[in-house]
Amino acid sequence: MNKFIAYIKESREELIHKTSWPTWEQLQDSLMVVIVASLLFSLLIYLMDVGFSSLLSGFYHLFQ
């Protein structure tokens, strides 16, 4: 149990004193990049889904 407590204390110490945290502006910039990339990626997947759906629908109508 002492090893676990020492591990928690060392981890906390490292997070407080040795870790460099981004600034609020850096976080906002990163957030905007993630939002834009997610929207573009979801739009691409949507367009691929609609395209394949219409392609397969047309293919299936050939055999009816």
C-alpha positions as CSV (number, residue, x, y, z in Angstrom):
1,M,0.0,0.0,0.0
2,N,2.9,2.3,0.7
3,K,4.2,1.9,-2.9
4,F,0.8,3.0,-4.2
5,I,0.6,6.1,-2.0
6,A,4.2,7.0,-3.0
7,Y,3.2,6.5,-6.7
8,I,0.2,8.8,-6.3
9,K,2.4,11.5,-4.5
10,E,5.1,11.3,-7.2
11,S,2.5,11.5,-10.0
12,R,0.9,14.5,-8.4
13,E,4.3,16.2,-8.0
14,E,5.3,15.5,-11.6
15,L,2.0,16.9,-12.9
16,I,2.3,20.1,-10.8
17,H,6.0,20.9,-11.3
18,K,7.4,19.0,-14.3
19,T,4.5,19.1,-16.8
20,S,4.1,22.1,-19.2
21,W,0.5,22.9,-19.7
22,P,-0.8,24.8,-22.8
23,T,-2.1,28.3,-22.4
24,W,-5.8,29.2,-22.8
25,E,-5.1,30.6,-26.3
26,Q,-3.3,27.4,-27.4
27,L,-6.3,25.3,-26.1
28,Q,-8.7,27.5,-28.1
29,D,-6.6,27.2,-31.3
30,S,-6.4,23.5,-30.9
31,L,-10.1,23.2,-30.2
32,M,-10.9,25.2,-33.4
33,V,-8.6,22.8,-35.5
34,V,-10.4,19.8,-34.0
35,I,-13.8,21.2,-34.7
36,V,-13.1,22.1,-38.3
37,A,-11.3,18.8,-39.0
38,S,-14.3,16.9,-37.4
39,L,-16.8,18.8,-39.5
40,L,-14.8,18.3,-42.7
41,F,-14.3,14.6,-42.0
42,S,-18.0,14.1,-41.2
43,L,-19.0,15.9,-44.4
44,L,-16.7,13.7,-46.4
45,I,-18.2,10.6,-44.8
46,Y,-21.7,11.8,-45.5
47,L,-21.0,12.6,-49.1
48,M,-19.4,9.1,-49.6
49,D,-22.4,7.5,-47.9
50,V,-24.9,9.4,-50.2
51,G,-22.8,8.6,-53.2
52,F,-22.5,4.9,-52.5
53,S,-26.1,4.7,-51.6
54,S,-27.3,6.2,-54.9
55,L,-24.7,4.1,-56.8
56,L,-26.0,0.9,-55.2
57,S,-29.6,1.9,-55.6
58,G,-29.0,2.4,-59.3
59,F,-27.2,-0.9,-59.6
60,Y,-30.1,-2.7,-57.8
61,H,-32.7,-1.2,-60.1
62,L,-30.9,-2.7,-63.1
63,F,-31.8,-6.2,-61.9
64,Q,-35.5,-5.6,-61.0
